Amino acid sequence: MNDNEKLMRAIFDAVDDINERLPDARKLDHSRDTVLFGESGNLDSLGLVHLIVAVEQRIEDTLGVAISLADEKAMSQRTSPFRTIGTLADYAIRLVEERSRG
């Protein structure tokens, strides 16, 4: 399993953690297209914060790289990296790659 696959697994494991707290109607699917936040998302702002923290921890546990997903860079982007699981994964991959390069 390569690092990108490990990262996706870490995100889906974090989604499972969050799903334990959500009612059935709001549980998140294991899909890159799953909307997390916004008009058609299943998470409120607190749920999104919990997911971000869980993803950061899972990435550190899995890949040994500490990243901060909710930083100024994320907040200043035109398209939110927290919109879907796919955008979150793409953003996390960029951060892990940047961190790994030094």
URTAZI-V467288 format. One record per residue. PSI is psi in radians with two decimals (999 if undefined). OMEGA is omega in degrees with one decimal (999 if undefined). Layout:
# URTAZI-V467288
PSI & OMEGA
PSI & OMEGA
This chain:
# URTAZI-V467288
2.20 & 179.4
3.04 & -175.3
-0.64 & 179.0
-0.69 & 177.0
-0.70 & 176.9
-0.69 & 179.2
-0.77 & 178.1
-0.70 & 178.2
-0.72 & 178.4
-0.73 & 178.6
-0.79 & 179.8
-0.59 & 174.7
-0.69 & 176.7
-0.68 & 176.1
-0.74 & 177.8
-0.71 & 177.6
-0.80 & -179.1
-0.69 & -179.6
-0.48 & 178.0
-0.44 & -177.6
-0.15 & -175.2
2.58 & 172.2
2.74 & -176.0
-0.69 & -176.8
-0.30 & -176.8
0.08 & -178.9
2.57 & -178.0
2.40 & 176.9
2.74 & 174.2
1.33 & -179.3
2.47 & 176.5
-0.42 & -177.5
-0.08 & -178.7
2.13 & 179.0
2.22 & -177.5
-0.84 & -168.3
2.60 & 179.5
-2.88 & -173.1
-0.75 & -178.3
0.28 & 179.7
2.77 & -179.0
-0.11 & -178.2
2.42 & 169.5
-3.11 & -175.0
-0.67 & 178.6
-0.69 & 176.5
-0.67 & 178.0
-0.72 & 177.9
-0.77 & 178.6
-0.73 & 179.1
-0.79 & -179.3
-0.79 & 179.2
-0.75 & 179.8
-0.71 & 178.8
-0.79 & 178.9
-0.77 & -179.1
-0.74 & 179.7
-0.68 & 178.5
-0.75 & 178.8
-0.74 & 179.8
-0.68 & -174.5
-0.81 & -174.0
-0.18 & -179.2
0.43 & -179.1
2.17 & 178.1
2.13 & 177.2
2.79 & 174.2
1.91 & -176.9
-0.61 & -176.2
1.21 & 179.7
3.13 & -178.7
-0.64 & 179.4
-0.75 & 179.6
-0.73 & -176.2
-0.40 & -176.7
-0.04 & -178.9
2.57 & -179.7
-0.76 & 176.9
2.19 & -175.8
2.32 & 175.2
-0.05 & -178.3
0.20 & -177.7
-0.86 & -178.8
2.95 & 174.9
-0.66 & 179.4
-0.77 & 179.0
-0.60 & 175.7
-0.78 & 179.3
-0.79 & -179.9
-0.74 & 179.4
-0.77 & 179.2
-0.71 & 178.1
-0.79 & 177.8
-0.78 & -179.3
-0.73 & 178.8
-0.75 & 179.1
-0.76 & 178.0
-0.76 & -179.3
-0.67 & -179.3
-0.54 & 179.0
-0.31 & 177.1
999 & 999
